[in-house]
Amino acid sequence: MKELHDTCSYLATVCDDDVAAKIRQQVDDIDERWRAVQRALAEQSVDQYNAGVQHVSCWCDMVKTELSRHVTASCDNLNAQNNSLTVSAVCLLSLYPKIQPSHS
């Protein structure tokens, strides 16, 4: 954005007043649209964060319930509980997109 504003300032000094006013107005319009995009992205990020917190909270509640459940000590029952917890963890992780490394 700095380059855009620098260019606008330069053009405003070398153009007549009508053209300079139009250039300034167009740059002001671009600035306002950019601020709107930034606000929308910030709101989207907050919404995604809150949804993630809610998913993790629900998962923690489910795990707490599962772990507090009385399980008769047998290999089959313990394996079933372990499988239930494993499946819930896999389901939780599948809700979130894989983070891809940036190739800069």
Backbone bond lengths (Angstrom), bond angles and torsions (degrees), N, CA, C in turn:
res aa  C-N    CA-C-N  psi(-1)  N-CA   C-N-CA  omega(-1)  CA-C   N-CA-C  phi
1 M - - - 1.445 - - 1.528 111.37 -
2 K 1.312 116.63 -31.03 1.461 119.41 -179.42 1.527 110.29 -60.95
3 E 1.331 115.66 -40.69 1.466 119.06 179.84 1.524 110.98 -63.63
4 L 1.327 116.19 -38.91 1.466 120.33 178.52 1.523 110.02 -62.49
5 H 1.326 116.76 -45.47 1.463 120.30 -179.56 1.524 111.81 -67.70
6 D 1.325 116.81 -37.91 1.475 119.96 176.57 1.519 110.64 -63.40
7 T 1.326 116.27 -43.07 1.467 120.48 179.23 1.522 110.62 -64.69
8 C 1.333 116.07 -41.86 1.466 120.63 177.93 1.528 110.36 -59.99
9 S 1.309 116.75 -45.23 1.469 120.73 179.99 1.520 110.86 -61.49
10 Y 1.330 115.82 -43.17 1.469 119.46 179.07 1.523 110.73 -62.94
11 L 1.341 115.92 -48.43 1.465 119.43 -178.48 1.521 111.47 -62.58
12 A 1.322 116.38 -36.82 1.460 119.98 -179.84 1.527 111.68 -63.75
13 T 1.333 116.26 -30.37 1.471 118.57 -179.71 1.524 112.41 -80.26
14 V 1.328 117.48 -24.61 1.468 119.30 -176.36 1.522 113.17 -103.03
15 C 1.336 118.17 -6.94 1.462 121.67 -179.52 1.521 109.89 -102.80
16 D 1.343 114.96 164.08 1.464 117.08 175.20 1.533 109.33 -71.85
17 D 1.313 116.06 168.31 1.467 121.14 -170.67 1.530 112.95 -61.18
18 D 1.330 118.68 -39.05 1.469 120.86 -179.42 1.521 111.36 -64.14
19 V 1.319 117.12 -45.20 1.469 121.38 179.57 1.527 109.82 -66.98
20 A 1.313 117.39 -41.84 1.461 121.48 179.49 1.530 110.64 -61.13
21 A 1.333 117.39 -41.07 1.464 121.11 178.55 1.530 110.94 -64.21
22 K 1.331 116.34 -40.50 1.473 119.75 178.62 1.532 110.86 -65.44
23 I 1.318 116.08 -40.68 1.471 120.38 179.11 1.531 109.57 -63.10
24 R 1.324 116.53 -46.64 1.472 119.75 179.46 1.528 111.39 -60.29
25 Q 1.348 116.25 -41.64 1.458 120.37 179.54 1.528 111.08 -63.42
26 Q 1.333 116.56 -41.64 1.466 119.94 179.16 1.535 110.92 -65.02
27 V 1.319 117.26 -40.39 1.460 120.67 178.15 1.532 110.12 -66.38
28 D 1.328 117.11 -39.22 1.467 120.09 176.07 1.531 110.71 -61.86
29 D 1.335 116.61 -40.58 1.476 120.56 177.63 1.529 110.96 -63.32
30 I 1.325 116.46 -42.58 1.470 121.06 178.07 1.523 110.00 -62.85
31 D 1.328 116.98 -43.33 1.471 121.12 178.16 1.529 110.89 -58.29
32 E 1.321 116.64 -45.73 1.465 120.20 -178.56 1.533 111.11 -64.99
33 R 1.327 117.21 -42.51 1.473 119.80 177.91 1.526 110.04 -64.30
34 W 1.319 118.41 -38.27 1.470 121.40 179.18 1.527 110.26 -65.40
35 R 1.341 117.02 -42.04 1.466 119.74 177.35 1.530 110.68 -62.54
36 A 1.332 117.02 -37.32 1.475 120.78 178.06 1.530 110.37 -64.73
37 V 1.324 117.24 -40.87 1.465 121.13 177.22 1.532 109.79 -63.66
38 Q 1.305 117.53 -44.28 1.465 120.84 179.25 1.525 111.31 -61.88
39 R 1.344 117.04 -42.34 1.472 120.07 178.07 1.525 110.57 -62.92
40 A 1.332 116.89 -43.45 1.467 120.82 -179.59 1.524 110.83 -62.96
41 L 1.323 116.99 -42.25 1.466 120.39 178.65 1.525 111.22 -65.50
42 A 1.313 116.98 -39.28 1.467 120.26 178.64 1.526 110.00 -64.34
43 E 1.339 117.14 -43.74 1.462 120.58 178.70 1.527 111.00 -63.67
44 Q 1.323 116.41 -40.78 1.468 120.72 178.88 1.527 110.12 -63.78
45 S 1.316 117.25 -41.32 1.463 120.81 178.93 1.521 111.00 -63.14
46 V 1.323 116.92 -42.07 1.468 120.92 179.20 1.523 109.27 -63.68
47 D 1.329 117.13 -44.24 1.468 120.80 179.59 1.527 110.91 -61.45
48 Q 1.327 117.28 -44.18 1.464 120.79 179.54 1.528 110.36 -64.81
49 Y 1.310 117.51 -41.12 1.462 121.25 178.39 1.527 110.14 -61.65
50 N 1.330 116.44 -48.29 1.466 119.98 -179.41 1.521 111.66 -62.05
51 A 1.329 117.36 -39.80 1.466 120.58 177.46 1.527 110.12 -63.61
52 G 1.311 117.31 -40.84 1.462 121.33 178.15 1.514 111.94 -63.34
53 V 1.319 116.16 -43.37 1.471 120.40 178.27 1.525 109.49 -61.98
54 Q 1.325 117.03 -41.88 1.460 120.69 179.47 1.528 111.07 -62.75
55 H 1.342 117.60 -43.30 1.473 121.08 178.38 1.525 111.16 -61.63
56 V 1.309 116.32 -45.65 1.470 119.98 -179.35 1.526 110.21 -65.24
57 S 1.320 117.69 -40.78 1.454 121.38 178.59 1.531 111.34 -61.91
58 C 1.329 116.33 -44.65 1.472 119.99 178.01 1.528 110.47 -62.57
59 W 1.326 115.84 -41.93 1.465 119.86 179.64 1.527 110.14 -63.10
60 C 1.332 116.92 -43.63 1.463 120.23 179.35 1.531 110.87 -61.57
61 D 1.328 116.54 -40.06 1.459 120.01 177.29 1.526 110.76 -62.18
62 M 1.329 116.05 -42.98 1.462 120.16 179.74 1.530 110.93 -64.11
63 V 1.320 117.17 -42.29 1.467 121.08 179.53 1.527 109.66 -65.80
64 K 1.320 116.87 -42.92 1.469 120.61 178.63 1.530 109.71 -58.92
65 T 1.327 116.67 -44.61 1.466 120.73 178.57 1.520 110.78 -62.68
66 E 1.316 116.01 -44.99 1.466 120.46 -178.63 1.525 110.82 -63.89
67 L 1.318 116.68 -42.48 1.459 119.63 -178.12 1.525 112.89 -72.39
68 S 1.320 117.06 -25.05 1.463 119.11 179.30 1.532 112.14 -87.59
69 R 1.323 115.92 -8.70 1.466 120.21 179.03 1.525 109.39 -69.21
70 H 1.317 114.59 138.46 1.466 119.10 177.72 1.523 109.26 -72.90
71 V 1.309 116.20 124.72 1.456 121.69 179.00 1.522 107.55 -120.04
72 T 1.321 115.18 124.36 1.460 118.94 175.72 1.513 107.67 -64.77
73 A 1.309 116.39 131.31 1.460 121.51 -174.07 1.520 111.30 -71.46
74 S 1.317 114.01 88.79 1.462 119.76 171.58 1.520 106.44 -138.37
75 C 1.288 116.05 155.30 1.471 119.58 -179.08 1.519 110.63 -58.78
76 D 1.324 118.11 -42.80 1.462 120.85 -178.80 1.528 111.50 -63.35
77 N 1.331 116.95 -45.03 1.466 119.94 -179.82 1.526 111.92 -66.28
78 L 1.306 117.22 -41.97 1.461 120.49 178.74 1.525 111.19 -66.93
79 N 1.343 117.14 -39.47 1.466 120.51 176.40 1.527 110.51 -64.24
80 A 1.334 117.92 -39.62 1.460 121.23 178.71 1.531 110.58 -63.11
81 Q 1.328 117.04 -42.99 1.459 120.00 178.05 1.524 110.78 -65.13
82 N 1.305 116.67 -43.01 1.461 120.77 177.60 1.529 110.50 -60.01
83 N 1.318 117.41 -44.30 1.471 121.29 178.99 1.521 110.92 -62.59
84 S 1.323 116.60 -40.80 1.464 120.38 178.59 1.522 110.99 -61.20
85 L 1.310 116.98 -44.86 1.463 120.96 179.24 1.529 111.49 -66.90
86 T 1.318 116.56 -38.80 1.466 120.44 178.98 1.517 110.76 -65.06
87 V 1.323 116.78 -45.52 1.472 120.54 179.37 1.525 109.98 -61.88
88 S 1.329 117.52 -41.60 1.469 119.31 -179.53 1.529 110.74 -65.12
89 A 1.326 117.44 -37.24 1.469 119.93 178.12 1.519 110.68 -66.80
90 V 1.324 117.37 -41.33 1.469 121.18 178.40 1.527 109.72 -63.77
91 C 1.337 116.51 -42.36 1.468 120.08 178.30 1.528 111.00 -62.14
92 L 1.318 116.95 -42.74 1.463 120.36 178.82 1.528 110.44 -60.60
93 L 1.297 116.69 -47.85 1.470 120.34 -177.94 1.516 112.22 -66.88
94 S 1.329 117.58 -29.47 1.469 119.88 -179.05 1.524 111.76 -72.30
95 L 1.322 117.96 -14.59 1.466 120.87 178.63 1.519 111.76 -71.05
96 Y 1.306 116.51 -22.04 1.459 120.11 -173.88 1.526 109.67 -107.26
97 P 1.348 115.78 134.74 1.454 119.10 179.37 1.527 110.41 -64.94
98 K 1.292 114.28 147.85 1.464 118.96 177.47 1.521 108.57 -67.64
99 I 1.318 115.32 137.72 1.471 120.18 178.63 1.521 107.12 -83.13
100 Q 1.307 114.72 120.33 1.453 120.66 179.33 1.514 109.14 -93.28
101 P 1.327 117.24 135.59 1.466 118.62 177.38 1.522 109.71 -65.84
102 S 1.325 115.41 141.80 1.462 118.46 178.52 1.524 108.66 -78.91
103 H 1.301 113.47 143.16 1.469 119.53 179.22 1.515 107.59 -109.16
104 S 1.327 115.70 80.23 1.459 120.19 -177.57 1.498 110.98 -88.82
